[in-house]
Amino acid sequence: MKTAVKSAEKPTTGTRERIVRATSRLLQRQGYEGTGIKQISREAEATLGSVYHFFPGGKQELAAEAIRHGDEEFAVLLRAGLGSSEDLAEAVTACTTLLARELRASDWQDGCPITSTALETVGRAPVIEQAVAEAFANWRAIVEERLRAAGIGPEDSRELAGTVISTLEGAELAAQLARSEEPLHASGRHLARLLSTYRP
């Protein structure tokens, strides 16, 4: 009996994950308005019934969950870059290098996992706005924690964390539009110089 329950749970978990991942990828590439539930179900190789089973709130609920997924993906990259060196300048340039590599590997299609959806739904989808706000807060907190660990004071760390995230977001969009890594590399160099001036 226990074995039967476990085998029944596995596909269910896998299906939900496929739906979220497919939604995240489509939102990155097409935005919220350009992505439909039917396309999501096709991309995820799931039935429409499965999509609505896991996300009875429909597209908004699914988009919010996809944003949370994108939040975690970007957080993993941030932690990897920021943890790659004890030197802050090297750590922040590692972040921009990782972003540039990932963007090029996707043929310039997979930029920020939440920007398009955030811009298209601002002011009219509270559940999505909440997920977006939480994602940006999470990313800022990751950077702030790293800056605090380097000995930078609380207020400066908080403000610098916002600057780092805003710069990375803008540079990633510029790199995507230009189909070039250079906007990210240039931003990395300038962020490195900025952070170097705050060394205790």
N, C-alpha and C positions, 0 to 999 in steps of 0.2 A: 504493500500500500504506500509506504513512504517513497519507494523508488518511483512509482507511478506519479506521485505528486511532484517530485523533483523534476522529472522529465517533462511534465506539463508546464512547469514554471519557466523552464529555460527559453523556449521559443517566445513566450510572452515578453520576457525581459528583453530578449534580442529584438523583437519587433518594435517595442517602444524606443529603444536606443537607435534603431535604424531610422525611425520616423523623425526623431529629434535631430540626428546628424544630417539627414537629408534636408530638413527644414533650414538648419543653420547654413548649410552650403548654398542653398537656393536663395536665401535672404541676402547673403553676402554678394551673390552674383547678379541677382535680379531685383532686389529690394522687396519691400512688403507688398506693394500694389501689384507687382509683376509676378508674384508667386501665388498659385492657387492650391487648394486642398487636393484636387485631383492629381495635379502634377507631383505634389509631395508624396501621395500614396504610390504613384508609379515609380518615382525615384527611390523610395524606401522599400519597394517590392512588398507593399502591404495593402490590404483592402481598405476601402473608405470606411467600412464598419470598424476596422481596427483603429484607424485614426481617431474617429469620434468616440470610440470606447475609452481610449487613453486620454483624450482631450475633449471632453464634452462641451467645453467652452468654445470650441471651434478654433478658428485661425488666430485670434488674439491670444488665447491661452497657449497655443502651440508656439507662437512667435516668442512669447515671454519665456517659455522653457528653452527654446533655441538660443535665446540671448543669454540665459544662464549657462548653457553649454559653451557658448562662445566666450563668455566671461572666464570660465575655467580654463579653456584652451589658451587664452591670452595670458592668464595668470601663470600658467605653467611656463610659458615662454619667458615672461618677465622674471620669474624666480630663477630660471636657468641662467639667463643673462646676468642678472644682478649678483648671483651667487658664484659666478665664474672666476671672480678675482677679488682680492681684498682691496685693491685699488679702485676707487669709485669711478675714475675716468675710464679705466679699462672695462669696468663692469657695464657702464652705460653704453659704451661703444659696442660691447658684445651684444647688447639688446638690439641695437640698430642693425648689426650684422646678421643676427638671427632673423629679424623681420624681413630684411632684404632678401635673404636666401629663400625664405618661405614664399615670399611674394613672387620671386622669379620662378620658383619651382611650380607655382600654380598658373604660370603664363600670365601673370599680372591680374588674375581674376579674383583672388581671395585676399582682399584687404582686411580692414577692421571688421570683425564679425557682427558688429551691432550698429555701425554708423548709418547705413542706408535705412534700416528699419526705424531707428530713432528719429531721423529727420522726417520720414514720411508719416509718422504717426504722432508727432508731437502735438499735444493739446487735444487729442481725441481718442486716446487709448490708454487710460490710466494704468492698466495692468502691465502694459509694455513699458510705459514711462518709468514705472517703479523698478522693473527689472533692469532697465538701462541705468537708472540712477545708482542702483546697487552695484552694477558692474563697474562703473567709473569709480565709485567709492572704494571698491575692493582693490582696484589697480592702484589708486593713489595710496591706499594703506600699505600695500606691498612695497612701494617705492619709499614711502615715509619710514617704514620700519628699517629698511636697509640704510637710509640716510642717518637715522637715529643711531644705528649700530656703529656707524662710522664716526660718531661723535658730534654730529651737527645738532644744534639745539632744536627743541620742539617746534617753535614757531617757524623757523627757517625750513626745517624738514617738511612741515605741512605745506608751506607755500611752494617750495622747490618740487615736491612730489606732484603738485598740480601742474607746474610748468613742464616737468618731464613728460607726463602723460599727454598733455595738450600738444607738445612738440612732436611726440611719437605719432600721435593720431594724424596731425597735419602732414608730417613728412611721409607717412605711409600712403596717404591719399595722393600727395604730389608724385610719389614714386610710381604709384599705380597709373596715374594719368599720363606720366611721361614715359612709362614702360622702361624705367631706369632705376638702378639702385642708388644713384648719386644723391637724390634728396635725403634719403635715410642716412647715408654715410656722412654727408655734410652736417646734418642735424646731430649726429652722434659726436662728431668732432667738437661742435660748439657747445653741446651739453657737457661734454667732458671738461672743456675749459671753464665753463660756469661752475660746475661742481668742485673743481680744483680750487677755486677761490674761497670755498667754504670749509676747507680742511682745517680742523682745529690745531 
